[in-house]
């Protein structure tokens, strides 16, 4: 089973950029669809972006379209979330997640993911 470890979070000023990484252990990463979610204090965990196993299908929540880019490098067993033009409302703990179902699709709901990383904090100051 895949295990996930996020990195790349930090404190950045509004308008700045960060790139989050999600390193996967195990040889089955390429067989997993991947998603990024975030959770701000006192709020529900929400969908940010998702990518299919081969990377051909991608989806974003409306609030990050045009600013965030999800990608993956299956040869490196790593997924990425490039975040540009960051806003204070992007402040949250960011989590990557994996779905191992053998279907070429993306998953938008947090309940569709069974494997989660520990999260990395992103704080955007105004």
N, C-alpha and C positions, 0 to 999 in steps of 0.2 A: 504494500500500500504506500502511496505517496505521502511524504511529510513535507510541509511547507514552512519556509522561514522568510519573513519580510525584512527588508532593510531600506534605508534611504530617506526615512522621515527626518524631520527637523523643524527648526524655526526659520521662517522666511518672511520677508516683507511682501505686502500686497504688490502684485505685478511680477513677482519673481517666479522661479521655476524649481521644481524638484523632480527627480526620477526615482520612483520606487521600484525595487526588485523583489521578486518572489522566487527564491531558490528552492527547487524540489529535489528531494532525495528519491532514490529508486529509479528503475529503468522504465517505468510506465508513464512518465510525465507526458510524453507525446500522445498518449491514449486518453488524456484527460482534457475536457473542456475546462476553461479557467475563467474566474471572475474576480473583480475587485469590488469591495463594499466598504462603506465607512460608517462610523457611528460617533456622533457628537454626544457630549454629556447630556443625559436626560432625554435622549431621542432614540428612536428605533434605528437598528442597523439598516442602511439603505443601499440599494444597488447603485454602482457607479459605472462599470463597464464589464463587458464579457467578450470572450474570444473562443472560437471553436478549436478543436484539437489541432487542425492543420493551419489555423490562422486565417482561413478564407472568409469566415463570418464573424462580424464584429457588431456590437451594439453599445450605445452610451445612453446614460440618462440625459435628459434635455439640458440640465444645468451645467454640464461639462462639455457638451458638444462644441467642437472648434477650439477647445483649450486643452483637453486631455487626449492622449493617444495610448491605447493598449496594444501591446505586441508580445511576441513570445519567440524564444530561440530554443527549439526543441533539442538541438544538438548540445546546448549548454544547460538543458533542464531548467530554464529560467524564464519567468514571465516579467513583464515590465509595465509600468504605468508612468508615462511622461506627462507631467502636469505643468502647464504654462499659464501665464496670466492669472496666477493664483489670487483668490479673494479671501477676505476674512471668514466668509461663510463656508469655505472649504476646510476650515479647521475641524479635525476629527481624528480618531484612530482609524487607520486604513488596514483592511484585511484582504488577503488573497484567499481564494477558495478553489477547490477542484471537484469536478464531477467525472467519474470514471465510466459512465454509461457508454456503451459502444455505438453511439449514434452521432453522426456528424451534424451537430447543432450547437446553438448557444443557449444558455440558461440565465434567466433574469431574476429568478426568485431565490432568496437566501435559503429557503427550505429545500431547494433542489441541489444544494451542495452538501456533501458529507465530510469533506476534508477542509480544514481551516488552518491558517497560520495564526501566530500569536498576536499579530498586529504591529503596526508602527505608527507613531504619533506624528501628525502634521499640524503645525501651528502657523497660521498666517496672521501677521500683525498689520494693523492699518496705519 
